[in-house]
Amino acid sequence: MVFDTPGKITERIWLVGRRESCAYLVGGGSEYALLGGAMAYVAPDVLAQVDDFGVDEQKIRRIVVLHSHFDHCGMVPFLKRRWPWATVTASRKSQELLRKQKVIDSIEMLNQAMIAQNGLTGNGQGLDLRFSGVEVDAVVSDGDVVTCSDLSLEIMEVPGHSSCSIAVYIPEEKALFASDAGGIPFGDKIFTAANANFDLYQHSLEKMAAKDVDIHLAEHYGAQSGPEGRQFLGKAMAAAAETRRTLEATYAETGDVAKTTEVITNGIMADAPKGFLPREVVAIVAGQMVNFIAKTRATH
């Protein structure tokens, strides 16, 4: 089953945000955590949804940033200003990156562009959605367990999509919050997002696939449960292997990074459903993957 609109997934997991940029509220009773930082323009939606779900904002005690890309931490500064009691949690590498002014400026520029492109709902125009940087209050690493209500949030380091990527596994729900480290669902396919290191990306998929997963939760285009959830990582591994073969074959034919990137980008966009990532973003990801393949070939 696919969940790609805001609402309840289980009794202890809710999807918030928008289909193309989502996060998850988990917990219940006296304590909740927000997993994922989405983009700034969905913040008004998230506030309205939290209210609709009957959740007291003061009970949201933690915000977990699964990686530091602009579309996964954009609303965190606003939420931290609104919820100063919430503990911002991320990897050590994310902490380092989110302190750099160059990174802050880039995230601010991209989030403001997305606000202009997508618009704000409700009273969003009156909110301070500037990206002023993120101070990580709690650093987590592989094997750490963070509690939220009666849930265990098991931390997994899953580099490859980015150097700072973590995933959260909640055994009580058999739920894996993989963000882009698990690939990006689009239509009936999975987009391989091995931006930083293709070898590590494939290793991280295998690592996550070792968990007993019934629900796979991505931060673009929602979550999948039941057979879809259980099969997601297997499909992601197959997609990664096929993408790698295509990258290697195309680069072997062209011998040129730019030409290969163009061919790969054209192929992805030809299959992309309406509302998929902008071509510019896909081209950046494709270019990073092609560069990795080119460097790998050069060293062998």
Phi, psi and omega in degrees: 000139181255132175244106181230017172232153183301140178151186184284132173260312171225183179294345183231012179222130177232139173273134177231163180099219178233166184305316185277346180213097187233164175218181186223134173262127180232155177120217182152168179068244186266355188208139177226161172226147174256122179255114183106144182248355172048202177251157187300325187291345179270356182304315178300323177298316183298316179299316180296321181291318177302319178294316179299325181282355179075026181265129175287120183303329182291348177270355177276100192261352183211144172236120181254120177265116185278336164195169195264013177294153188304328184270012179230005177216008189299326182264001185296315179301319178298313182295323179293324176294324181280325182241069184299341179281347183283135180273113177282124189236134181196177177285164177300319180295319176298318178303314180297314182294318185285357174266347185278130183298323179299319178292315179301314182297320180294315180296320178297314180300314182291322179291323176294324176296321179288327174297315180296323183284321189257340180078169181240145179265164174054231181265026184303327181300333182271001182267149177271094185256018178294147177267104186258008183106161181232122172265115180282120182277327183225121178267133179238156179220176186304128178094347177294151176232124178249134180264148175213113187055235179256022181254148175254122178259100182274127184268133176234129172278124186225065181292165179135305171294313172220166179285345188251008189290135168233159172237160176238129175246128178249102185296329181297336179248357187050045186245131179245120177260095191263346188052217184279352179296340178264005186092164184248118179292134171213117187063227178261016181243173177232123180280123178284122184242062183270057187303312192271316185200112186295322179299312181293325178301312180293323177296319180294323175300316179297320180297315179291325181294343178286346178279156177274097189249125171255334182231122176253124186242113178261168180254006166231129173068024163083202188238160177227137180232174181068214181305319180299317179294318181291330184267353190301308185292327174298317177295322180295320178294319178295319179296320179296317179297317179293318178299318180296317177300319180294316178300313183294319181292318181293318179293323178298326181284316185270326185065017186222127183296314183296316180295318180296318179300319179296315180297315182295316179299316178301318181295319180295314184292331179295330181264352188288137177285167178301136178087007179288178181304147177301150181305321182300320180290315179300319180296323178295313180298314180300317180298320178294320179293318180296318178301320178297315180298318180297317180293322179296317179295324183292336182264001180246000000 
